[in-house]
Amino acid sequence: MRLFPTWALSFSLLTAYHPVSATVSDSFRDCSHFFYMETPPAGVGGHSLRRICQVYADKARYATLYDSSRRLPLYSAYIFQKSDGKRRMDTPWMFEPQLLSGDESAQMRALPLTDDSPPLIEGSQAVLEDYTDAVGYRRGPLNPDLHQAEPDDKSSTYTLTNVVPLITDFLDTSWNPYLDTVRQRLNNFCQGKSFMVAGVTVSGATIQRDNRDRLAIPKHLWLAYCCPWFDRNSPYEVRFMFPSYGGYALNGQTGHSVVEVPLKSLEDFLRSQTDIFRDMTIFYKGCVSENPFKRTETWPEETDLTKINFN
């Protein structure tokens, strides 16, 4: 009698269960509404790039540009509406079958609960085992659940095509507090939806498993938002951060805080860091305010988050 490995049985059983689906193609046509003016970031180059419309419970939730050669999402784009900042603790990690083959189902599935993932999955994307011995690193989502309002939107962020390896101390002391600062700011002063894009720059360093390069380690993490409708009576300390603003930080050990900058400064920074973003434009026409007034003040180029109170 022929025996099958445990992962093969688990993988076959999973194919009958479709809690999440995703669409992988050469365009974001089916999820263009997650981008401002339905226009994805321009000027992004590279090979092995896959465009994923992340779908959960039969509804598109966000879009991801995934570099399958590095097993790394370059950015995720999503819509922010008022969020409570709570996290989901009961959602299993997912993988994307369509990255295995164009013949695979569009349904994203929970990863097998075994010690080893099926080889076909490992060959196309990150798996949980890649993080097992990655001492000092943790899975950091580009589209974070604390920026989502509905339970299903939060759950949809738990896919390995939406996370990158971040240094644990940086994630806990710099990036997560920054994400919450942005959440409070948009909750308080954005009157409507915000278009968000969060991404990485590539360092060249990798996480290895079994003497093989498995995961590219981001050098920087960055985020930009576009809020066309905002409170024009907002305090001086935050008014210059609308309709668009951004931030970036080095994915390093302690002491690397997030630097907040105007959108154009963020784009210039990204172009200087890597050829992938050599002609980067994040939002169509730089995100145009739809408020009926013109901004005439001159605002600072960089902002120290510690001096602003958003409560």
C-alpha positions as a printed NumPy array, in Angstrom:
array([[  0.   ,   0.   ,   0.   ],
       [  1.334,   3.418,  -0.98 ],
       [  1.569,   5.935,   1.819],
       [  1.029,   9.643,   1.264],
       [  2.804,  12.316,   3.292],
       [  0.717,  14.154,   5.863],
       [  0.932,  17.427,   3.968],
       [ -0.462,  15.845,   0.822],
       [ -3.575,  14.7  ,   2.654],
       [ -3.997,  18.077,   4.328],
       [ -3.519,  19.874,   1.019],
       [ -6.098,  17.721,  -0.746],
       [ -8.623,  18.271,   2.025],
       [ -8.095,  22.015,   1.859],
       [ -8.98 ,  22.153,  -1.807],
       [-12.579,  21.449,  -0.864],
       [-12.764,  24.495,   1.437],
       [-12.854,  27.994,   0.011],
       [-13.202,  30.65 ,   2.725],
       [-11.199,  33.223,   0.79 ],
       [-10.598,  33.862,  -2.884],
       [ -8.174,  36.007,  -4.828],
       [ -7.623,  36.94 ,  -8.429],
       [ -4.094,  36.948,  -9.836],
       [ -3.494,  38.581, -13.211],
       [ -1.416,  41.092, -15.144],
       [ -3.692,  43.961, -14.126],
       [ -5.787,  45.236, -11.234],
       [ -8.864,  45.564, -13.427],
       [-11.126,  43.679, -10.999],
       [-10.021,  45.642,  -7.937],
       [ -9.113,  49.051,  -9.325],
       [-11.518,  50.766,  -6.901],
       [ -8.927,  50.406,  -4.133],
       [ -6.744,  52.964,  -5.903],
       [ -7.338,  56.706,  -5.992],
       [ -9.089,  57.522,  -9.286],
       [ -8.851,  53.77 ,  -9.989],
       [ -5.194,  54.27 , -10.957],
       [ -2.497,  52.011,  -9.433],
       [  0.925,  53.464,  -8.552],
       [  2.917,  54.169, -11.708],
       [  6.593,  53.62 , -12.417],
       [  7.032,  50.324, -10.578],
       [  9.416,  47.978, -12.371],
       [ 10.685,  44.459, -11.85 ],
       [ 10.285,  40.865, -12.961],
       [  7.964,  38.174, -11.6  ],
       [  5.402,  40.743, -10.446],
       [  1.911,  39.4  ,  -9.821],
       [ -1.147,  41.561,  -9.278],
       [ -3.508,  40.057,  -6.74 ],
       [ -7.066,  41.127,  -6.037],
       [ -7.501,  39.849,  -2.494],
       [-11.037,  38.542,  -2.1  ],
       [-12.587,  37.323,   1.149],
       [-16.119,  35.952,   1.561],
       [-16.89 ,  36.671,  -2.101],
       [-15.918,  40.331,  -1.84 ],
       [-12.751,  42.119,  -2.962],
       [-10.999,  43.601,   0.101],
       [ -7.736,  45.105,  -1.219],
       [ -5.04 ,  44.784,  -3.9  ],
       [ -1.436,  43.556,  -3.651],
       [  1.546,  43.782,  -6.001],
       [  3.517,  40.622,  -5.225],
       [  7.102,  39.838,  -6.244],
       [  7.046,  36.051,  -6.479],
       [ 10.81 ,  35.778,  -7.05 ],
       [ 11.487,  37.457,  -3.695],
       [  8.353,  36.026,  -2.025],
       [  7.581,  39.562,  -0.974],
       [  4.66 ,  41.965,  -1.487],
       [  5.969,  45.27 ,  -2.84 ],
       [  2.817,  47.087,  -1.794],
       [ -0.786,  46.593,  -0.764],
       [ -3.485,  49.143,  -1.556],
       [ -6.643,  49.398,   0.541],
       [ -9.395,  51.774,   1.613],
       [ -9.494,  53.174,   5.124],
       [-12.759,  54.128,   6.761],
       [-13.279,  54.786,  10.449],
       [-11.616,  51.955,  12.373],
       [-11.744,  50.853,  16.017],
       [ -8.098,  49.744,  15.918],
       [ -8.907,  46.238,  17.148],
       [ -7.169,  43.137,  15.847],
       [ -8.418,  39.679,  14.924],
       [ -6.957,  36.854,  16.977],
       [ -8.858,  33.91 ,  15.496],
       [ -8.018,  34.03 ,  11.787],
       [ -5.802,  31.312,  10.241],
       [ -2.979,  32.281,   7.91 ],
       [ -3.784,  31.929,   4.209],
       [ -1.885,  31.164,   1.012],
       [ -2.627,  31.979,  -2.629],
       [ -3.16 ,  28.917,  -4.883],
       [ -3.03 ,  30.94 ,  -8.108],
       [  0.629,  31.698,  -7.485],
       [  1.277,  27.969,  -7.886],
       [ -0.175,  27.724, -11.365],
       [ -2.513,  29.534, -13.694],
       [ -4.699,  26.428, -13.635],
       [ -5.307,  26.642,  -9.889],
       [ -8.515,  27.847,  -8.321],
       [ -8.947,  31.521,  -7.507],
       [ -9.807,  30.601,  -3.928],
       [ -7.274,  31.537,  -1.262],
       [ -7.021,  28.848,   1.398],
       [ -5.831,  28.296,   4.94 ],
       [ -2.303,  26.926,   5.164],
       [ -2.029,  23.235,   6.133],
       [ -1.732,  22.635,   9.868],
       [  1.317,  20.367,   9.531],
       [  5.036,  20.652,  10.134],
       [  5.801,  20.927,   6.425],
       [  4.004,  22.854,   3.707],
       [  3.444,  21.233,   0.297],
       [  6.445,  21.818,  -2.003],
       [  4.287,  23.492,  -4.648],
       [  3.263,  26.182,  -2.165],
       [  6.841,  26.729,  -1.   ],
       [  8.03 ,  27.214,  -4.552],
       [  5.727,  30.136,  -5.256],
       [  5.299,  32.067,  -2.012],
       [  6.19 ,  32.408,   1.649],
       [  4.999,  29.799,   4.145],
       [  4.802,  29.795,   7.927],
       [  7.913,  27.635,   8.231],
       [  9.975,  30.462,   6.743],
       [  9.408,  32.41 ,   9.954],
       [ 10.011,  29.53 ,  12.383],
       [ 13.756,  30.103,  12.768],
       [ 13.766,  33.763,  11.728],
       [ 14.964,  34.931,  15.119],
       [ 14.219,  38.585,  15.746],
       [ 11.69 ,  38.866,  12.895],
       [  7.912,  38.805,  12.844],
       [  5.212,  38.869,  10.182],
       [  4.259,  42.493,   9.543],
       [  1.155,  43.204,   7.408],
       [  1.19 ,  45.941,   4.786],
       [ -2.583,  46.224,   4.99 ],
       [ -3.019,  45.952,   8.779],
       [ -6.179,  44.67 ,  10.428],
       [ -6.239,  47.681,  12.771],
       [ -6.909,  49.877,   9.72 ],
       [-10.025,  47.895,   8.836],
       [-13.491,  48.379,  10.309],
       [-15.437,  45.204,   9.522],
       [-14.553,  41.707,  10.852],
       [-14.264,  40.192,   7.37 ],
       [-12.037,  43.051,   6.203],
       [ -9.781,  42.429,   9.21 ],
       [ -9.681,  38.674,   8.543],
       [ -8.723,  39.188,   4.897],
       [ -5.388,  40.738,   5.931],
       [ -4.137,  37.405,   7.303],
       [ -2.546,  36.137,   4.122],
       [  1.191,  35.655,   3.647],
       [  0.973,  37.579,   0.379],
       [  0.238,  40.676,   2.499],
       [  3.032,  40.37 ,   5.085],
       [  6.771,  41.017,   5.167],
       [  9.488,  40.052,   7.696],
       [  9.997,  42.96 ,  10.088],
       [ 12.378,  43.242,  13.01 ],
       [ 10.236,  42.623,  16.082],
       [ 11.447,  45.644,  18.043],
       [ 10.874,  47.961,  15.073],
       [  7.368,  46.59 ,  14.541],
       [  6.401,  46.995,  18.204],
       [  8.036,  50.335,  19.044],
       [  7.957,  52.253,  15.746],
       [  5.697,  50.94 ,  13.003],
       [  2.626,  49.788,  14.942],
       [  2.446,  53.052,  16.945],
       [  2.724,  54.987,  13.669],
       [ -0.123,  52.975,  12.145],
       [ -2.278,  53.817,  15.134],
       [ -1.344,  57.507,  14.855],
       [ -2.468,  57.508,  11.224],
       [ -5.65 ,  55.667,  12.21 ],
       [ -6.556,  58.302,  14.798],
       [ -5.743,  61.144,  12.406],
       [ -7.919,  59.782,   9.626],
       [-10.723,  58.885,  12.04 ],
       [-10.771,  62.452,  13.317],
       [-10.166,  64.559,  10.225],
       [-10.888,  62.572,   7.057],
       [-14.501,  63.043,   5.983],
       [-15.024,  59.984,   3.848],
       [-12.724,  57.257,   2.551],
       [ -8.936,  57.378,   2.448],
       [ -6.973,  55.577,  -0.241],
       [ -3.969,  53.861,   1.342],
       [ -0.821,  52.332,  -0.162],
       [  1.755,  50.634,   2.06 ],
       [  4.929,  49.048,   0.755],
       [  8.612,  48.249,   1.117],
       [ 12.008,  48.919,  -0.375],
       [ 14.275,  45.926,  -0.956],
       [ 17.588,  45.507,   0.855],
       [ 19.121,  42.462,  -0.823],
       [ 19.295,  40.62 ,   2.508],
       [ 17.309,  37.413,   2.893],
       [ 16.014,  34.99 ,   5.488],
       [ 17.275,  31.475,   4.846],
       [ 15.804,  28.083,   5.651],
       [ 17.672,  24.838,   5.034],
       [ 20.52 ,  26.844,   3.486],
       [ 18.197,  28.352,   0.896],
       [ 17.206,  31.996,   0.422],
       [ 13.521,  32.106,   1.259],
       [ 12.363,  35.624,   2.098],
       [ 13.629,  39.014,   1.01 ],
       [ 14.026,  41.342,   3.998],
       [ 12.666,  44.866,   3.441],
       [ 15.077,  47.723,   3.979],
       [ 12.342,  50.281,   4.578],
       [  8.634,  50.233,   5.229],
       [  6.517,  53.084,   3.876],
       [  2.914,  54.235,   3.787],
       [  0.958,  56.974,   2.006],
       [ -2.649,  58.076,   2.228],
       [ -4.935,  60.175,   0.062],
       [ -8.044,  61.706,   1.677],
       [ -9.783,  63.887,  -0.948],
       [-12.445,  65.084,   1.533],
       [-11.142,  66.273,   4.906],
       [-12.014,  68.656,   7.721],
       [-10.844,  72.069,   6.557],
       [-11.197,  73.343,  10.148],
       [ -8.74 ,  70.792,  11.497],
       [ -5.982,  72.059,  13.839],
       [ -2.92 ,  73.702,  12.346],
       [ -0.774,  70.785,  13.552],
       [ -2.455,  68.367,  11.16 ],
       [ -4.002,  70.538,   8.439],
       [ -0.889,  70.385,   6.267],
       [ -1.11 ,  66.574,   6.314],
       [ -4.164,  66.65 ,   4.021],
       [ -5.218,  65.66 ,   1.47 ],
       [ -2.134,  63.438,   1.288],
       [  0.888,  62.606,   3.368],
       [  3.288,  59.72 ,   3.903],
       [  5.876,  58.155,   6.126],
       [  8.835,  55.791,   5.98 ],
       [ 11.208,  54.068,   8.38 ],
       [ 14.246,  51.81 ,   8.328],
       [ 13.464,  48.196,   9.189],
       [ 16.214,  48.063,  11.785],
       [ 16.88 ,  47.633,  15.479],
       [ 15.928,  50.18 ,  18.129],
       [ 16.029,  53.895,  17.389],
       [ 14.579,  53.907,  13.868],
       [ 11.46 ,  56.063,  14.167],
       [  9.022,  56.845,  11.382],
       [  9.679,  60.057,   9.436],
       [  6.52 ,  61.686,   8.108],
       [  6.901,  63.651,   4.881],
       [  4.762,  65.179,   2.104],
       [  3.77 ,  62.795,  -0.67 ],
       [  6.256,  64.189,  -3.191],
       [  9.116,  63.838,  -0.697],
       [  8.156,  60.221,  -0.088],
       [  8.117,  59.517,  -3.821],
       [ 11.539,  61.153,  -4.232],
       [ 12.865,  59.037,  -1.372],
       [ 11.543,  55.801,  -2.894],
       [ 13.054,  56.641,  -6.292],
       [ 16.423,  57.155,  -4.621],
       [ 16.367,  53.805,  -2.867],
       [ 15.786,  51.242,  -5.563],
       [ 15.405,  50.779,  -9.316],
       [ 12.062,  49.087,  -8.652],
       [ 10.551,  52.508,  -7.912],
       [ 12.718,  54.538, -10.282],
       [  9.718,  56.453, -11.694],
       [  7.37 ,  56.034,  -8.742],
       [  4.098,  57.962,  -8.578],
       [  1.846,  56.723,  -5.781],
       [ -1.414,  58.604,  -6.399],
       [ -2.896,  59.911,  -9.626],
       [ -1.946,  63.608,  -9.973],
       [ -0.616,  63.542,  -6.424],
       [ -4.083,  63.2  ,  -4.825],
       [ -6.235,  66.264,  -5.481],
       [ -8.285,  67.842,  -2.702],
       [-12.   ,  67.976,  -3.396],
       [-12.556,  70.567,  -0.66 ],
       [-13.773,  73.963,  -1.947],
       [-10.805,  76.039,  -0.861],
       [ -7.182,  76.539,  -1.82 ],
       [ -4.307,  75.855,   0.513],
       [ -1.87 ,  78.777,   0.547],
       [  0.265,  78.178,   3.607],
       [  3.807,  76.837,   3.517],
       [  4.19 ,  73.696,   5.59 ],
       [  7.205,  71.917,   7.072],
       [  8.854,  69.164,   5.107],
       [  9.162,  66.666,   7.964],
       [  7.175,  66.058,  11.12 ],
       [  8.083,  64.8  ,  14.553],
       [  5.22 ,  62.553,  15.646],
       [  6.016,  62.993,  19.326],
       [  4.924,  66.663,  19.259],
       [  1.421,  66.112,  17.918],
       [ -1.62 ,  65.054,  19.95 ],
       [ -4.39 ,  63.386,  17.937],
       [ -6.64 ,  62.469,  20.856]])
